[in-house]
Amino acid sequence: MSTHGQDTDSFYESRGFGKAAGFGRRPVLVVVDLQKGFTDPASPLGGDYSELVAENRRLVDACHDKGVPVVFTTVFYDEAPAQAAAVFQAKVPSLLVLKAGSDWAEIDERLGMTSKDTLVVKQFASAFWGTSLGALMSSWQADTCIVTGVTTSGCVRATVVDSLQHGYRTIVPRECSGDRAPGPHEANLFDMNQKYADVVANDDVVAYLKALPAQTALI
């Protein structure tokens, strides 16, 4: 792709986009919607995200080793006829399979979630919208939000934008985010890296976590 005779990367760079914000000292890992409704190919919303799950597990383990808070998000809906998310469900009817108490609402066990991790239930795209995540991040005195999960063009992107708007250095490990098609995935990784987050290799994020001093819980 070119823009006025320049390739896209150099065009954005020439206009001051895509600078690195870098890592902070108090990160939180937010794993977006890696629940069975998305990671099981049998689900209408699902796909084979085995490699993505394995890369996320590396991050989860590294965070556990250093006491870095880990937040898992899940999406599910109850049976009430009137819901705030009715328009969202009308736009994406397959969301209706994500019923409270169903297997589709459960976090994929391959991620190694423990009782020390935090589960946040959301009903819209962003993990911050209408949830306790913002308050939790403040209570942990976080300065960095590592965002992973599915989908890159949907809930990951929405969470990344809100993370930036909450003032956090926002990191997207490239191998830890996935989508249903490569086009939207790559386009949104590019766009997030230009404006909202640092999109970096997962190896670099794992190395950063391993180099951190042990994180102590704040009261």
CORFENHU-V883006 format. One record per residue. N is the residue number from 0. RES is the residue in one letter. PSI is psi in degrees with one decimal (999 if undefined). Layout:
N;RES;PSI + N;RES;PSI
This chain:
0;M;137.6 + 1;S;156.8 + 2;T;111.7 + 3;H;42.7 + 4;G;-2.7 + 5;Q;149.4 + 6;D;161.4 + 7;T;-44.3 + 8;D;-49.6 + 9;S;-31.8 + 10;F;-48.4 + 11;Y;-42.9 + 12;E;-39.3 + 13;S;-18.0 + 14;R;13.8 + 15;G;21.0 + 16;F;165.3 + 17;G;18.8 + 18;K;153.7 + 19;A;131.4 + 20;A;-26.8 + 21;G;178.2 + 22;F;152.4 + 23;G;-157.1 + 24;R;-16.8 + 25;R;84.5 + 26;P;159.9 + 27;V;137.4 + 28;L;124.9 + 29;V;110.1 + 30;V;109.5 + 31;V;112.8 + 32;D;32.3 + 33;L;60.0 + 34;Q;165.4 + 35;K;-27.1 + 36;G;-19.7 + 37;F;-28.4 + 38;T;-6.1 + 39;D;117.2 + 40;P;-17.2 + 41;A;-17.7 + 42;S;144.6 + 43;P;-23.6 + 44;L;-4.8 + 45;G;171.9 + 46;G;175.0 + 47;D;97.4 + 48;Y;34.7 + 49;S;-45.7 + 50;E;-40.4 + 51;L;-43.2 + 52;V;-42.9 + 53;A;-40.5 + 54;E;-38.3 + 55;N;-37.1 + 56;R;-37.0 + 57;R;-44.2 + 58;L;-44.3 + 59;V;-46.0 + 60;D;-41.4 + 61;A;-38.7 + 62;C;-43.9 + 63;H;-40.8 + 64;D;-30.7 + 65;K;3.3 + 66;G;22.7 + 67;V;130.1 + 68;P;139.0 + 69;V;126.9 + 70;V;126.6 + 71;F;135.1 + 72;T;149.3 + 73;T;152.3 + 74;V;125.9 + 75;F;162.0 + 76;Y;143.9 + 77;D;-171.5 + 78;E;3.1 + 79;A;136.4 + 80;P;-29.5 + 81;A;116.4 + 82;Q;145.5 + 83;A;-26.4 + 84;A;17.0 + 85;A;-38.3 + 86;V;-40.4 + 87;F;-43.1 + 88;Q;-34.2 + 89;A;-35.7 + 90;K;-38.2 + 91;V;81.1 + 92;P;-26.2 + 93;S;-14.8 + 94;L;-22.2 + 95;L;-14.9 + 96;V;-15.3 + 97;L;75.8 + 98;K;144.7 + 99;A;133.4 + 100;G;-4.5 + 101;S;161.9 + 102;D;-32.1 + 103;W;-21.7 + 104;A;-10.0 + 105;E;140.6 + 106;I;137.1 + 107;D;122.5 + 108;E;-17.5 + 109;R;-14.2 + 110;L;-13.2 + 111;G;32.7 + 112;M;137.0 + 113;T;174.9 + 114;S;-17.1 + 115;K;-15.8 + 116;D;165.0 + 117;T;133.2 + 118;L;125.4 + 119;V;126.6 + 120;V;128.2 + 121;K;161.5 + 122;Q;-2.6 + 123;F;-172.8 + 124;A;-51.6 + 125;S;138.3 + 126;A;-14.2 + 127;F;-25.4 + 128;W;116.9 + 129;G;21.6 + 130;T;-179.9 + 131;S;4.2 + 132;L;-43.6 + 133;G;-43.6 + 134;A;-38.5 + 135;L;-44.8 + 136;M;-41.8 + 137;S;-42.4 + 138;S;-30.1 + 139;W;-1.1 + 140;Q;41.4 + 141;A;148.2 + 142;D;-6.7 + 143;T;134.7 + 144;C;113.8 + 145;I;118.3 + 146;V;128.4 + 147;T;174.6 + 148;G;-151.8 + 149;V;152.1 + 150;T;156.4 + 151;T;-43.3 + 152;S;-9.2 + 153;G;-99.3 + 154;C;-30.8 + 155;V;-50.0 + 156;R;-45.2 + 157;A;-40.1 + 158;T;-40.4 + 159;V;-46.4 + 160;V;-44.6 + 161;D;-33.8 + 162;S;-48.0 + 163;L;-43.0 + 164;Q;-16.8 + 165;H;-2.9 + 166;G;16.3 + 167;Y;142.1 + 168;R;125.4 + 169;T;128.1 + 170;I;131.8 + 171;V;105.5 + 172;P;121.3 + 173;R;-43.8 + 174;E;-4.3 + 175;C;7.7 + 176;S;141.3 + 177;G;163.8 + 178;D;174.4 + 179;R;-18.7 + 180;A;147.9 + 181;P;-32.0 + 182;G;-58.1 + 183;P;-35.8 + 184;H;-54.7 + 185;E;-39.0 + 186;A;-40.2 + 187;N;-33.5 + 188;L;-45.0 + 189;F;-48.9 + 190;D;-41.0 + 191;M;-40.0 + 192;N;-30.1 + 193;Q;-30.8 + 194;K;-28.2 + 195;Y;-23.2 + 196;A;166.9 + 197;D;113.5 + 198;V;113.4 + 199;V;168.0 + 200;A;143.7 + 201;N;-33.6 + 202;D;-38.6 + 203;D;-36.5 + 204;V;-42.5 + 205;V;-41.9 + 206;A;-41.1 + 207;Y;-45.9 + 208;L;-41.1 + 209;K;-27.9 + 210;A;-11.4 + 211;L;147.6 + 212;P;156.5 + 213;A;133.4 + 214;Q;134.4 + 215;T;141.7 + 216;A;141.3 + 217;L;138.8 + 218;I;999
